[in-house]
Amino acid sequence: MNFKNSLEFAKQCDTEDTLKNFREQFHLPLHNGKPALYFTGNSLGLQPKKTAEYVNQELKDWAELGVEGHFKKDTGWFGYHELLRDSTARLVGALPHEVVVMNQLTVNLHLLMVTFYRPTKQRYKIICEANAFPSDRYALQSQVQVHGYKAADAIIELKPREGEYLLREEDILKAVADCGEELAVLMMGGLNYYSGQIFNMQTIAKAVHDVGAMCGFDLAHAAGNIKLNLHDWNIDFACWCSYKYLNAGPGGVAGVYIHEQHAKNKSLPRFAGWWGNNPDNRFQMLHDFDPVESADAWQLSNAPILPMAALRASMEIYDKAGMDALTKKSLLLTGYLQFIIKDVLEKKNKPTFINIITPFDTQQQGCQLSLIVKENGKKVFDKLTTAGVIADWREPDVLRMAPVPLYNSFQDVYLFGEELGKAID
């Protein structure tokens, strides 16, 4: 598409947008009485208008039914997580029995590592990216320490080459091959939170399996953002949160994927809990744990109904929009944002004032752009915030923006360009 930096062009794009009506299904924060320019769906997604209805229904049922709410028709709490199974499987490209919604992201990562990180004297190392989200690093560090290893020895952190911001695929594959029989698990972000870079998960998984190790991904910034095919890519395990692109609210319930070859393996070690037991005999109060042959076996406690009700409202929107249409719009919207930023900088005669470190290759890019503002970056960010642009600042110098295709518009991007020009003056 031949982009233009004009309000008329942006309005025309919005008119032709087949997903434009989904914006009306979300509450938009206001700034001075007008919708703010909200570009932080990669940090906290907006609230669907149907969320209150779904959550309030469960509160009403609790008030009127008490414990009997567990077995009400259609949406009983006993199997409430089943209401999210098919839509979750479609979202991440999995079979229904390979996914379950439960807990929080880092809790799930620990539960998965209990199963998939089984270090031996020879095979005990973990590969991750050096600039992973801190919570992932903390989880991996504590996992190796619990097994008696030192993080400095057991964890291999992949760093970009000197002077670069992105990891090269050949460097990832070389690190896997070099680690060889010492590698127990590769666990990294499918899309890096800081740079916005997508990694070739299928290629990485094959390389990891070739050396006999397990491969898992944190999809916090990928789920609901990019098209995923976890089963076909032969990923062993993955986890993600739901409060970013999945719009389930702050602290929303998280998700887990476990490939069926593992999910159906009842002999795998795991931390067990009542809700992971076979539902057919769960209420028989058996002495020994009988894991259900699916990802559900990694559940510990019964489902958090109110957060799941919030997620259900959002997942219905995803089912209606479809990831194919969303990713198509995402590429256009993000491409337009790239164009607007470059055009503003050229008109201000400051072409190098901002460095976009997110790859321009559409195979390595979702809807997030990470910008390094080379002069007074925090001041520029503060100016934008004052003007009603809600973006995300990450120390020391990165401004992250995510034009989310469900509720962001081309006019949002155009208007951001106007505010950016004012902020860098």
Buried (B, 14 or more C-beta within 10 A) or exposed (E): EEBBBEEEBBBEBBEEBEBBEBBEBBEBEEBEEEBBBBBBBBBBBBBBEBBBEBBEEBEEBBEEBEEEBBEEEEBBBBBBBBBBBEBBBBBBBBBBBBBBBBBBBBBBBBBBBBBBBBBEEEBBBBBBBEBBBEBBBEBBBEBBEEBEBEBEEBBBBBEBEEEEBBBEBEBBBEBBEEBEEBBBBBBBBBBBBBBBBBBBBBEBBBBBBEBEBBBBBBBBBBBBBBBBEBBEBBBBBBBBBBBBBBBBBEEBBBBBBBBBEBBBBEEBEBEBBEBBBBBEEBEEEEEEBBBBBBBBBBBBEBBBBBBBBBBBBBBBBBEEBEBEBBBBBBBBBBBBBBBBBBBBBEEEEBEEBBEBBBBEEEEBBBBBBBBBBEEEBEEBBEBBBEBBBBBBBEEEBBBBBBBBBBBBBBBBBBBBBBBBBEBBE
